[in-house]
Amino acid sequence: MFTNQEVIDLQQAIANVGNLSGAKFVYAMARNSSKIDPLSKALSQTLDFTKEYKEYDGKRVELAKRHAKIKDGKPEIRPMADNPRKLEYVIENQENFDKELEALKKQYKSAIDVADKQIEDFNSLLKSESDFIPYMITKEEIPLNITAAQLTGIFKLVKEEEEVKKEPKSKK
């Protein structure tokens, strides 16, 4: 069984093997991708924030830009400490920024509360069991030029020996 988070991760892993060949392999990846897409879209719709929250978020970003240190004529940005894949503005006077941000948060409190609940529900959905039933492949169907990272991503789609049903041998 898969959690919804594992299915979303699998969607990216399937995209990462999109350049590989082998008719059965490609077919299996396409079948799985077509099963995952509707689930992924449904999950992402749970994070469709309200117009009011989007307005708040835009003002929050503008506030950060206005309070950011300027480097080479532009607001300075850096990777976030807790998530290096995301960027944040380097704030010049944190105290002044925090005061203005608190006022903005008070103004948009109800929109922020709704968004926080949406995020909480989304995270709960990610942890829950998915109804996704994968289209499995055998070890023999794995392309020879697959990398270890690519294989690790799709590993849950590979049938283990005991899962492979023995087909009756055809009479010649």
C-alpha positions in Angstrom: 0.0 0.0 0.0 1.0 3.6 -0.6 0.4 6.8 1.3 -0.7 9.8 -0.8 2.8 11.3 -0.2 4.4 8.2 -1.6 2.2 8.4 -4.7 3.1 12.1 -5.2 6.8 11.1 -4.8 6.3 8.3 -7.3 4.9 10.8 -9.8 8.2 12.7 -9.7 10.2 9.4 -9.9 8.2 8.3 -13.0 9.0 11.7 -14.6 12.7 11.1 -13.8 12.7 7.9 -15.9 10.8 9.4 -18.8 13.9 9.2 -21.0 14.4 5.5 -20.7 13.2 2.9 -23.2 11.7 -0.6 -23.4 8.2 -1.1 -24.5 6.9 -2.9 -21.4 8.7 -0.4 -19.1 7.5 2.7 -20.9 3.9 1.2 -20.9 4.0 0.5 -17.2 5.3 4.0 -16.4 2.6 5.6 -18.6 -0.1 3.5 -17.0 1.0 4.5 -13.5 1.4 8.1 -14.5 -2.2 8.2 -15.9 -3.5 6.7 -12.6 -1.5 9.2 -10.4 -2.4 12.4 -12.3 -6.0 12.6 -11.2 -5.0 11.9 -7.6 -2.3 14.6 -7.7 -4.7 17.2 -9.1 -7.3 16.4 -6.5 -4.7 16.8 -3.7 -3.4 20.1 -5.1 -7.0 21.5 -5.2 -7.1 21.1 -1.4 -4.5 23.9 -1.4 -6.4 26.3 -3.6 -6.1 29.3 -1.3 -8.7 32.0 -1.0 -8.4 35.3 -2.9 -8.0 37.1 0.4 -5.1 34.8 1.5 -3.4 35.3 -1.9 -3.7 39.1 -1.4 -2.1 38.8 2.1 0.7 36.7 0.7 1.5 39.2 -2.0 1.6 42.0 0.5 3.8 39.9 2.8 6.3 39.3 -0.1 6.2 43.1 -1.0 6.9 43.9 2.7 9.9 41.5 2.7 11.2 43.1 -0.5 10.8 46.6 1.0 12.8 45.6 4.2 15.4 43.5 2.4 19.1 44.5 2.2 20.0 45.7 -1.3 22.8 43.9 -3.1 23.7 44.9 -6.7 20.6 47.1 -6.8 18.2 44.2 -6.0 16.7 42.8 -2.8 19.2 40.2 -1.4 18.0 36.6 -1.1 19.5 33.5 0.4 18.5 29.8 0.9 16.3 29.3 3.9 18.0 27.7 6.9 15.3 25.1 7.4 14.7 24.4 3.7 17.7 25.2 1.5 15.6 24.6 -1.7 13.5 27.6 -0.9 14.7 31.2 -0.9 14.1 34.1 1.5 14.8 37.8 1.6 17.7 39.0 3.8 15.9 41.5 6.1 17.9 44.6 7.0 16.0 45.6 10.2 14.2 42.6 11.5 12.4 44.5 14.3 10.7 46.9 11.9 9.8 44.1 9.5 8.3 42.1 12.3 6.1 45.0 13.5 4.7 45.6 10.0 4.3 41.9 9.4 2.3 41.5 12.7 0.0 44.3 11.6 -0.5 42.6 8.3 -1.2 39.3 9.9 -3.8 40.9 12.2 -5.5 42.5 9.2 -5.7 39.1 7.4 -6.2 36.8 10.4 -9.3 35.0 9.2 -7.7 34.3 5.7 -4.5 33.0 7.4 -6.6 30.8 9.7 -8.4 29.3 6.7 -5.1 28.7 4.9 -3.5 27.1 8.0 -6.5 24.7 8.2 -6.1 23.9 4.5 -2.4 23.1 5.0 -3.2 21.0 8.1 -5.8 19.0 6.1 -3.5 18.7 3.1 -0.7 17.3 5.3 -3.1 14.9 6.9 -4.2 13.7 3.4 -0.6 13.1 2.4 -0.1 10.8 5.4 -3.3 8.8 4.7 -3.5 5.6 2.7 -4.0 6.1 -1.0 -6.3 4.0 -3.1 -3.7 3.9 -5.9 -3.1 0.4 -7.2 0.2 0.4 -9.2 0.9 -1.3 -12.5 3.9 -3.4 -11.6 7.0 -4.4 -13.7 9.4 -7.3 -13.4 13.1 -7.0 -12.8 13.6 -8.1 -16.4 11.6 -5.1 -17.7 13.9 -2.6 -16.0 16.0 -0.8 -18.6 19.7 -1.6 -18.5 20.7 2.1 -18.5 18.7 3.1 -15.4 20.6 4.8 -12.7 20.6 3.8 -9.0 18.7 7.1 -8.2 16.1 6.4 -10.8 15.6 2.8 -9.7 15.3 3.9 -6.1 12.5 6.2 -7.1 10.4 3.6 -8.8 11.5 0.6 -6.7 8.0 0.0 -5.3 6.8 -0.7 -8.8 9.1 -3.7 -9.2 7.5 -7.1 -8.5 9.5 -9.3 -6.1 10.0 -12.9 -7.2 7.4 -14.2 -4.9 4.9 -11.8 -6.3 5.4 -12.9 -9.9 2.7 -15.4 -10.9 4.0 -18.3 -12.8 2.2 -18.5 -16.1 1.6 -21.9 -17.5 4.0 -22.9 -20.2 2.5 -22.9 -23.6 2.4 -26.1 -25.5 4.4 -26.1 -28.7 
